[in-house]
Amino acid sequence: MELRRDPITQNWIIQENGDGPWPRFGACPLCPGQEALAPQTIYSHWNGNGLWQVRVIPHLRPLYRIEGDAQRRAEGLYDKMRGLGAHEIVIESPNHDTSLSHLSDEAVAQVLRAYVSRITDLKKDRRFKYVTVSRNQGVLAGQDLDHPHSQITATPFIPRRVVYKLRSFQQYYGLKERCILCDISAQETAHQVRTVEWDDQFVAYCPFASRVPYEIWILPLNHHCSFEEDVTTWERQLRLAHFLKSILQRLETVSPSYHLVLYTTPNVAAKYDRKQYWSTLAEDAHWHFEILPASQPKAKSYSMKEVYYNSVRPELAAEELRSAGARIVEKA
């Protein structure tokens, strides 16, 4: 793979270098007993009965390669570099047919613990400027392996949308000396028009300017910039697991396919990073999950478009998702 930067938008674009098609497997390479079909395990949690409950492995067809350095270079006025980075698969359960929303709270908490461990470890590598988690569920969302899983990527650049959001956080804090997501969550919980669910630690709501129907953001009510530094205790992981499960179950009543992305702080210890530029992260940044349902066949992968059309107002979407909770309880 090769990375090329658009000189106008400053987006880094992954370019295929003829790496070939996906390898063929006679069995699911993520299932128990098929470990020999997959790369070596990076992280695992065992359930005490001699079986793994969560595993993390390098991606079977990685977009980024961890070996070497970026080899940044010019081609006239253009910039490009090697596809340096890390691309990992978090196998959320040994069960091939059980989605994240239907695991136990304890099992989901172990998945969150794997996220924390791998993000923390990858941020120790000064070649990587940004590390995040994404999850594509369903064919419409571009899920590339049938077995339920998440993906972790580490890149030698900060994605453009992340940079844009971090700058917005800075500007708002510079104007009001408050975190914008703290202000938004306070207003949403007070008005309870676009909120889907909340407790004393987390809130989920449909954003005021939702990009797609039933878009949901999940964030902690108490200010914290870094997911991997906030969700460190078992109690915190268990609470977030229960909350995340509830939101995903609600969402799946209207859209079984979705993209989930974690936004956390960039790696300020990264080589060549402008440390002074991100000096206010602790005050102005606020980690969160964004979940975008994929309801159209053209939504093959998680992407950022410039202008969105949303056919369902977030107020109505939130009301429907709140009602979905009652239906889920009745079925149980």
N, C-alpha and C positions, 0 to 999 in steps of 0.2 A: 504494500500500500504506500501511497505518497500523499502528502498533505500540500495543498496549494491554497494561497490566500487570495481572495477576491480583493483587488486593490481599491474597489469602490465601497463595498459594504464592510470590508475587513473580516468577513467570514472565512474560516478555514474549511476547505472542502476536501473530503476523502476521495482520492482517485484510485480506482482499481488498477493493479499492475499485472493483470492476468494471473491471479492466484488460483484460478481454476474453480470448478464447482464444489459444492459441499461433498464431503466424503460419504460414502454409502455404508449404512450399518444394517446388520441383520436383526439387531435388537436395539432397544432404546439405550443409548450410551450413558444416560443419567440414572438409570434404574439400578437398584442393588443387584450385585452379582455380575454387573457388566462394567465394573470399574476399569478393567483392562482395555476397554474401548475408548476411554477418555484420558486426557492428560493427567499427570500426577496431582494428587490432592494438595491444595494450598492450606486449607483450613477445614476442620471438621468438628462436629459435636456428636458424641455418642450417647445413646439413651440408657446405658447401663446394662443392657442385655446383649452386648456384643454387636449391636447394629448402629450404623450412623443415622443421625436424625437430620443433620444439615451438613452439606459439603460445599466447598468452594473449589473450583478448578479453573485453569485457563480456558478461554473460549475455544471451541473446536475449530472455528474459522475466524480468528481474531482480526478486528479492524486495526488494532495497534500491536506493535511488537516491543517487548520490554528490553531487548538487547541493544547495546550500543548507545549512541547519542543522537540528537536530532539532525545533525548535519544540515543546519540552516544554510541556504544558499540562494543566490539570485539568478534569475533568467531575464536579463534586461531589467525592466522596471518591476518584474514579478518576483514574488517570494515563494519559496517552497522548502519542504524538509521531508525527512523520512517519516514514515508512520509510526513514530516513537510513542510509546505509552503502555498501558496495561488494559487488558480486556478479559474480564473474568465472569464466570457463571456461578451464581448462588443457587444450588439445588435445594429448594425449600423443604422438600420432604422426600422420603423414599417411595411414597405412594404416587404412582404415575397418574392417577385419576383424581387427585384431591387438590383443589385450588387453594390458594393462600387464605381466602376468606372462610374456608371450611375446616381449617386446621384448628387445633385447640389454642387457647390463649398462650399456653406455655410454649407450644411449637412455633407460633408466630414470634414470640419474644426471642426465641433462639435464632430466628432469621434476622431480627433486628440486631441481636448481639453480633452476628456474623458481619452485618453491615458495618457496625462500629469498629470491629476488629480490623477488617480489611481497609477501610478508609484511613484509620489511624496508621496502619502499617505503610500504606502506599504514600501517605503524606510525608513519611520520613525520607522518601526519595526526592532529592532536590531537583531532579529533572522534570518532575510533574507539577504543573501549576494548578490543576483542578482535578478533583476526584468526585465522582457522584454515582448514584444508584438509579437505574431505570428498570421499568417492568412493563413489557408489552403482553397483554393477555388477549388471546383470541386472534383469529385469522385476519379480521379487519384491522387489528392493531399491529400486524406484522410479526406475530409470534413465530419464531423460527424453529423451535423445538417443541414437541407436544408436551413433554414433561414440564410441570410447573416450575418456573425459575425466574430469578431476577438477574440483572447484569450490572457489573461494576466497571466503570471506565476511568482511567487516569490519563490525562493529556498534557502535553507540554505547552498548552495555551489555555486561556480562559475563554469558553464559548461566548460569542457575541451577545446573546440574550442575557447571559449571566453578568457580563460587564455592564450592559445597559441597566440592569436591575440594581447592581451595586452602586452605580453612579446616581441613580434615582434615590436610593437609600441615603447616600451622602448628602445630596442636595436638600432633601427634606429635613434631615438632622441639622444641617447647617442653618436652615431657616428657622426651625422650631425647637431644636435641641431635644427632639423626641424621635423614637423609632416609628416609622410610618406603619409597619405591620402591627405594632402594639396599638396604635391609634385606630387602625381599621378593625382589629379584633374586638377592641373595646366598644366601638360603635355598633358593630354587627351583633354582639351579644346583648347590648342594651336594647336595640330595636327588634331583634329576633324576627326579621323579615326574610333575610337571606341565609340565616343559620340553618344548618342541617342537624347538628348535634354539638353539644359541649358539656364539659364537666369542669372540675376545679383545676384541671391541668391542660386540657387541649380543647380546641374549637375547630369545627369544620363548617365551611360556608361556601355558597356559590358566589363568586366574585361579582361585584357591581357591574363590571363590563366583561362578563363571561365570554370567552372566545367561541365556545361550542355549547350546545345544550347539555346541562347537568355537569358542567365543569365544577370541580370541588378543590378547595385548598384546605390543608390540615396544618395547623401550627400550634406551638405551645403558647399558653396564655402568659406565662412568665417569660420575660425577654431572655433570649439566648441566641447567639449568632451561629453556633456550631453544633450540628446534630451529633457528631461523634464525641463531643465533649459534654453534651447535655444528657444524652440517653446512655448513661454508663452503668447505672445500678440495675439490679434485677427488678426491683420494684417499679422503676421508671419504665423499663423495657416491657414489663408485664402490662402496665397501664396503657402504654401506647399501643401495644399489641391488641388489647381488647377494643380500644377506640378505633384503630385502623380496620380491624375485622368488621366492626359494626358499619362503618362507612362503606366498605367494599360490598358488603351484603346488600345495603340499601341501593348502591349504584347498580349492582348486577340485576336488580329488578327492572331496570329501564335500559341498561346497556351492558351485556355480558363481556364486551370487548372494550379495553381502555388502555391508555398510556399513563404510567405513573412515573414521576421524576422527582428526585430529592434535590433541593437547593440548599447547599451548605456553604461555608466560607471557603475561599480559595486557599491554596497552600502559600502562605506568606513567607515561608522559608525557602521557597523555590529559587533556583538559580536564575539570575537575571530579573527577578521580580522587583517591581518598584515598591519597596517596603513602605516608604513614606506615604505613597498614594493610598494604600489600604490601611493606614494607621488607625482609622476610626471604626473598623469593622465591629469591634466588641460593642460599640454603642449604637450603630445604625443598622447593622445587618441582623436578620432574624430568619433562622432556618425554617423550612417548610416543605411539605409535599404538594405537588400539583398533580391532579388527576384529570385527564381529558378523555371522555368517552370517545370511542371510535365507532360511529354509526353509519359511515358512508364507505362504499367499496374502495374509493380512491385513497382512503387513509391507510396506506400501506406501512408507514413508519412514522415515528414521532417527528414532527417538523414544526418550524416556526414560520408562519406566513405573516405578511405585513398587514393585511386587512382580513378580518373574519366576518362571517355572517352567522348569526345565532338565531335560530327560529323559535327558541323557547326562552322567555325572559327568566333571569335568575331567580326572581321572587317566586314565580310559579314552579320552577324546577326545585327550589328548596322546599316548598310546601309539599310537593309530590314525594320528595325523598324523605321528609319527616314522616309522612303517612306510611311510607314503605316499611318503616321500622315496626309499626303496629302490625302490619300484615305478616312480617317475618316472625314476630312473636306468636301470632295466632297459629301459623303453620307448625312452629316448634311444639 
